[in-house]
Amino acid sequence: MAKFEVREVFRLPSRREFVLAGRITEGELKAGMSALVWLDSHAFWDLRVKSVEYIDRISVGESLTGLVIAEQDANDAETCSELCPTGTVIEVKNAA
């Protein structure tokens, strides 16, 4: 299991994907893992990580890790952004 602090969520419309950008706070991340975004205190949204990419923001001197997720709907990124405001820490587990 790993933990990931979400800093930003954005969409890659040409690839039909969205990205959870942030920092790994615990463990290691790899493609095929499941990012668990809590919907409420009893249910979560299981997002399969398609790939892990690195984002260098030279202008602000920051490097982030991006969890790339295939979108099912064009609103997935917006919904995920509402569920994961900046600073939200989510669990990322090996897929069952």
C-alpha positions as CSV (number, residue, x, y, z in Angstrom):
1,M,0.0,0.0,0.0
2,A,1.1,3.5,-0.7
3,K,-0.2,7.0,0.2
4,F,-0.4,9.9,-2.2
5,E,-1.1,13.5,-1.5
6,V,-3.2,15.1,-4.3
7,R,-2.1,18.6,-5.3
8,E,-4.1,18.9,-8.5
9,V,-6.4,17.0,-10.8
10,F,-6.5,17.8,-14.6
11,R,-7.8,16.3,-17.7
12,L,-5.9,15.1,-20.9
13,P,-8.9,15.3,-23.3
14,S,-7.0,14.1,-26.4
15,R,-6.0,11.0,-24.5
16,R,-9.3,10.5,-22.7
17,E,-7.5,10.4,-19.4
18,F,-7.1,12.5,-16.3
19,V,-4.3,12.9,-13.9
20,L,-4.0,13.0,-10.1
21,A,-0.9,15.1,-9.7
22,G,0.9,15.2,-6.3
23,R,3.5,13.6,-4.0
24,I,4.0,10.1,-2.9
25,T,4.1,10.3,0.9
26,E,4.5,6.6,1.6
27,G,5.4,3.5,-0.4
28,E,5.9,3.0,-4.1
29,L,3.4,3.4,-7.0
30,K,3.2,1.5,-10.3
31,A,0.8,1.0,-13.1
32,G,-2.1,-1.4,-12.4
33,M,-2.6,-0.2,-8.8
34,S,-5.9,1.1,-7.5
35,A,-6.2,4.7,-6.2
36,L,-9.0,4.8,-3.7
37,V,-11.0,8.1,-3.5
38,W,-13.5,8.1,-0.7
39,L,-17.1,9.1,-1.8
40,D,-18.3,9.1,1.8
41,S,-17.3,7.4,5.0
42,H,-18.4,4.0,3.7
43,A,-17.8,3.8,-0.1
44,F,-14.9,4.7,-2.3
45,W,-14.2,5.2,-6.1
46,D,-11.6,2.6,-7.2
47,L,-9.5,4.3,-9.9
48,R,-7.1,2.0,-11.8
49,V,-3.7,3.6,-12.4
50,K,-3.0,3.3,-16.1
51,S,0.5,4.8,-15.8
52,V,2.7,6.8,-13.4
53,E,4.3,9.8,-15.0
54,Y,6.6,12.6,-13.7
55,I,5.7,16.2,-14.0
56,D,8.5,18.8,-13.8
57,R,7.3,22.3,-13.2
58,I,10.5,24.2,-13.8
59,S,8.9,27.7,-13.5
60,V,8.0,27.0,-9.9
61,G,10.8,24.6,-9.0
62,E,8.5,21.7,-8.3
63,S,8.4,18.1,-9.4
64,L,5.2,16.1,-9.0
65,T,4.1,12.5,-9.7
66,G,1.1,12.0,-11.9
67,L,-1.3,9.0,-11.6
68,V,-2.8,8.7,-15.1
69,I,-6.4,7.3,-15.0
70,A,-8.5,6.3,-18.1
71,E,-11.7,8.4,-18.0
72,Q,-15.1,6.7,-18.3
73,D,-16.8,10.1,-18.7
74,A,-15.6,13.6,-19.6
75,N,-16.7,14.8,-16.1
76,D,-14.5,12.3,-14.2
77,A,-11.6,14.8,-13.7
78,E,-14.0,17.5,-12.3
79,T,-15.7,15.0,-10.0
80,C,-12.4,13.7,-8.8
81,S,-11.2,17.3,-8.2
82,E,-14.2,18.0,-6.0
83,L,-13.6,14.8,-4.0
84,C,-9.9,15.4,-3.7
85,P,-9.2,19.0,-2.9
86,T,-5.5,20.1,-2.6
87,G,-3.8,18.3,0.3
88,T,-6.1,15.2,0.3
89,V,-4.2,12.0,1.0
90,I,-5.5,8.9,-0.7
91,E,-4.5,5.3,-0.4
92,V,-3.1,3.4,-3.5
93,K,-3.2,-0.4,-3.3
94,N,-2.3,-3.3,-5.4
95,A,-5.3,-4.3,-7.5
96,A,-7.2,-7.3,-6.2
